[in-house]
Amino acid sequence: MDFAYVVAIIIALVGFGLVVASNRAQRNSHETARLAAIERKLDTIMNHLGIEEPATTEDPEVLAHLMRGEKIQAIKVYRERTGAGLAEAKNAVERMARERGLS
């Protein structure tokens, strides 16, 4: 095979990979937007009915990391367990630390 043929095949494969990745990104974006809309609707219903979100119990592993001074690891575990975003997890872990005098 000559060099131009190999280059053409590589370019075609890279193009195909980009198309597949783009489709996945669009699907994920659509699912994220749909989930956000569902969460807004649920929050509206809960507010209308006067239902408060239940308090979360504090995870012993998160507390153990805080006690050892491992704040970043505590945030990481909190995010894994709750699905919270980075800012929300950071605030929650810092609140736990303050309540226990571990700041």
Salt bridges, closest charged atoms under 4 A:
GLU58 OE2 - ARG95 NH1 3.57
GLU58 OE1 - ARG100 NH2 2.32
ASP59 OD2 - ARG81 NH1 2.44
GLU61 OE2 - HIS65 NE2 3.71
GLU61 OE1 - ARG81 NH2 2.34
GLU70 OE1 - HIS65 ND1 2.61
GLU70 OE1 - ARG68 NE 3.35
GLU94 OE2 - LYS71 NZ 2.72
GLU94 OE2 - LYS90 NZ 2.88
GLU99 OE2 - ARG95 NH1 3.11
GLU99 OE1 - ARG100 NH1 3.87
